[in-house]
Amino acid sequence: MLTLELNGKQQIVPHGSAVTDLLSIIGSVDNNVAVVINDRIIRPDKRSTHQLQEGDRVEILIFAGGG
């Protein structure tokens, strides 16, 4: 298992997990989120191949409309 920091809290995921796996685990498979890992934006087309590493700092940001 890998231990990550997800939005400031500890999150454990299986070894070999990609960003899409993490999104699935937390119930956020929608493309209306931004994913930032260690201060780098992970584009939606790279999420299935970007492997998570021990100690990664992950921020998931939800887009919200308004006016």
C-alpha positions as CSV (number, residue, x, y, z in Angstrom):
1,M,0.0,0.0,0.0
2,L,1.0,3.6,-0.6
3,T,0.4,6.5,1.7
4,L,-0.5,9.8,0.1
5,E,-1.5,13.2,1.3
6,L,-4.9,14.0,-0.3
7,N,-6.2,17.5,0.2
8,G,-4.2,17.7,3.4
9,K,-5.3,14.3,4.8
10,Q,-3.7,10.9,4.7
11,Q,-5.0,8.5,2.0
12,I,-3.9,4.9,1.5
13,V,-4.1,3.4,-2.0
14,P,-2.8,0.1,-3.4
15,H,0.6,-0.1,-5.0
16,G,0.5,0.5,-8.8
17,S,-2.5,2.9,-8.5
18,A,-2.9,5.6,-11.2
19,V,-4.7,8.9,-10.7
20,T,-7.9,7.4,-12.2
21,D,-7.8,4.7,-9.6
22,L,-7.6,7.3,-6.8
23,L,-10.5,9.2,-8.3
24,S,-12.5,6.0,-8.4
25,I,-11.6,5.2,-4.7
26,I,-12.8,8.6,-3.5
27,G,-15.9,8.6,-5.8
28,S,-14.8,11.4,-8.1
29,V,-14.5,10.0,-11.6
30,D,-15.9,13.1,-13.2
31,N,-13.7,15.2,-15.5
32,N,-14.9,18.3,-13.8
33,V,-12.1,18.2,-11.3
34,A,-8.5,19.4,-11.5
35,V,-5.8,17.1,-10.1
36,V,-2.5,18.5,-8.9
37,I,0.3,16.2,-7.7
38,N,3.4,17.7,-6.1
39,D,2.5,21.1,-7.6
40,R,2.1,19.7,-11.1
41,I,-1.3,19.6,-12.9
42,I,-2.2,16.2,-14.2
43,R,-4.2,16.6,-17.4
44,P,-7.2,14.3,-17.9
45,D,-5.6,12.4,-20.8
46,K,-2.6,11.5,-18.5
47,R,-4.6,10.4,-15.5
48,S,-4.8,6.7,-16.4
49,T,-1.0,6.4,-16.9
50,H,0.3,8.7,-14.1
51,Q,1.3,6.3,-11.4
52,L,1.1,7.5,-7.8
53,Q,4.2,7.3,-5.6
54,E,4.7,7.0,-1.8
55,G,4.4,10.4,-0.2
56,D,2.8,12.2,-3.2
57,R,0.9,15.4,-2.3
58,V,-2.4,15.3,-4.2
59,E,-4.9,18.1,-4.4
60,I,-8.3,17.5,-6.1
61,L,-10.1,20.7,-6.9
62,I,-13.8,20.7,-7.9
63,F,-14.9,23.3,-10.5
64,A,-17.8,25.3,-9.4
65,G,-19.8,27.8,-11.4
66,G,-21.4,30.8,-10.1
67,G,-22.0,34.4,-10.8
